[in-house]
Amino acid sequence: MNINFKLILGIIYLLCLGILLFVVFSYLDLKDLKDYTYIKNNSEILLNYKNQNITLFIIFFFLFCIFWIFLLGFGSPLCLVSGFLFGQLVGTLICVLSLTIGSTLLYIFANYYFHDLIVKYLEAKILKYKYLFKKNEFFYFLVFRFTGGAGIPFGIQNILPTIFNMKVSNYFYSTFLGLLPAVFILNSLGQGIEKLIEQNTSLNLVQVILEPGIYIPISCFLLILGISFLIKKKIFKKN
């Protein structure tokens, strides 16, 4: 591809990302996040609006998640928000589908337009695992997703498979299945936060710690981290 065209695409991409971040933070004052009354009141307003426009809200959130992930955004905050807004099961379905679709679109885009650039700068990060992915790309990329991508930022995880030209179908299904456990747990935590805010006019650390909707998902998340560590040690120990 022509270098000038790549440069134009990169500028457009960064411009879109900048506009999105500007819009998000224009409506968010970080100082207000320390005020529990502010959080509770705005949570009620948001949830009431969602209940009155549920279909539109789901469509908007779904498309926003896809667009956000396509722009190399983080996935974890979206999981918490979807659990907060839509509950454990519906939130998980919406979130894991949107994350998977957004990741897949980003992968297709990056593989088509920036393959050489990604190989040049990122191949060294997974060079020692490349032969494993070539041997069974679906299984090892599923493990890679399940174990949190070896600590690599989510946006970078999404474009790494361009290095070994992974099949789109394998990418999609391994991403969906690999993300599902963590997405479910984070959505459960988001739902727990929503219930905690709904049922209390004030909060203290003890209440938060003793809330089942908080400590159970966190415990499960820590368990997944432990399992992920053992899986990485077992599968990749020779590398």
Secondary structure, 3 states (H helix, E strand, C coil): CCHHHHHHHHHHHHHHHHHHHHHHHHCCCHHHHHCHHHHHHHHHHHHHHHHHCHHHHHHHHHHHHHHHHHCCCCCHHHHHHHHHHHCHHHHHHHHHHHHHHHHHHHHHHHHHHCHHHHHHHHHHHHHHHHHHHHHCHHHHHHHHHHCCHHHCCHHHHHHHHHHHCCCHHHHHHHHHHHHHHHHHHHHHHHHHHHHHHHHCCCCCHHHHHHCHHHHHHHHHHHHHHHHHHHHHHHHCCCC
